């Protein structure tokens, strides 16, 4: 689904439900989604996805790293 199509549908739904305060948040989400989809790291992920799939990396709290040892 295209972001613009989703946004139009979400805005119409918010208006039908009387949730007018939600409209600026939906627009912000659509803008952020568009920027993330345009990011050049998406191209790297598409090219190297198969290579990196065999060795997934853990991230976040609890993930071990050499720097913590």
Kinemage of the C-alpha trace (Angstrom):
@kinemage 1
@onewidth
@group {chain A} dominant
@subgroup {mainchain}
@vectorlist {calphas} color= white
{ca unk a 1} P 0.000 0.000 0.000
{ca unk a 2} L 1.264 3.454 -0.845
{ca unk a 3} L 1.714 5.872 2.042
{ca unk a 4} L -0.524 8.485 0.428
{ca unk a 5} L -3.346 5.967 -0.040
{ca unk a 6} L -3.009 4.831 3.561
{ca unk a 7} L -2.989 8.423 4.812
{ca unk a 8} L -6.125 9.370 2.897
{ca unk a 9} L -7.931 6.319 4.262
{ca unk a 10} L -6.700 6.896 7.822
{ca unk a 11} L -7.664 10.586 7.739
{ca unk a 12} L -11.149 9.760 6.453
{ca unk a 13} L -11.558 7.118 9.161
{ca unk a 14} L -10.386 9.496 11.896
{ca unk a 15} L -12.808 12.151 10.680
{ca unk a 16} L -15.708 9.672 10.509
{ca unk a 17} L -14.999 8.633 14.101
{ca unk a 18} L -14.732 12.246 15.269
{ca unk a 19} L -11.035 11.900 16.140
{ca unk a 20} L -9.914 15.187 14.630
{ca unk a 21} L -6.958 15.510 17.013
{ca unk a 22} L -5.526 12.353 15.464
{ca unk a 23} L -5.113 13.916 12.015
{ca unk a 24} L -1.801 15.756 12.662
{ca unk a 25} L -0.354 12.589 14.207
{ca unk a 26} L -1.345 10.544 11.162
{ca unk a 27} L 0.294 13.098 8.872
{ca unk a 28} L 3.466 12.993 10.951
{ca unk a 29} L 3.499 9.195 10.823
{ca unk a 30} L 3.038 9.265 7.051
{ca unk a 31} L 5.913 11.756 6.656
{ca unk a 32} L 8.207 9.668 8.861
{ca unk a 33} L 7.304 6.476 7.002
{ca unk a 34} L 8.047 8.149 3.667
{ca unk a 35} L 11.440 9.337 4.900
{ca unk a 36} L 12.329 5.893 6.231
{ca unk a 37} L 11.344 4.228 2.975
{ca unk a 38} L 13.528 6.675 1.026
{ca unk a 39} L 16.578 6.120 3.238
{ca unk a 40} L 19.559 4.732 1.349
{ca unk a 41} L 20.107 2.033 3.981
{ca unk a 42} L 17.086 0.288 2.496
{ca unk a 43} L 19.129 -0.299 -0.673
{ca unk a 44} L 21.932 -1.874 1.372
{ca unk a 45} L 19.458 -4.140 3.126
{ca unk a 46} L 18.006 -5.304 -0.194
{ca unk a 47} L 21.442 -6.087 -1.665
{ca unk a 48} L 22.955 -7.775 1.378
{ca unk a 49} L 19.910 -9.363 2.949
{ca unk a 50} L 20.743 -12.923 1.907
{ca unk a 51} L 24.338 -12.643 3.080
{ca unk a 52} L 23.429 -11.294 6.501
{ca unk a 53} L 20.461 -13.617 7.079
{ca unk a 54} L 22.713 -16.536 8.037
{ca unk a 55} L 24.295 -14.629 10.925
{ca unk a 56} L 21.690 -12.422 12.642
{ca unk a 57} L 23.030 -9.899 15.113
{ca unk a 58} L 21.481 -9.280 18.500
{ca unk a 59} L 20.805 -5.706 19.467
{ca unk a 60} L 19.473 -3.935 22.496
{ca unk a 61} L 19.677 -4.669 26.208
{ca unk a 62} L 21.092 -8.065 26.990
{ca unk a 63} L 22.903 -8.412 23.684
{ca unk a 64} L 26.515 -9.333 24.223
{ca unk a 65} L 29.291 -7.406 22.541
{ca unk a 66} L 33.059 -7.389 22.687
{ca unk a 67} L 32.988 -3.874 24.113
{ca unk a 68} L 31.119 -5.092 27.206
{ca unk a 69} L 33.514 -7.949 27.953
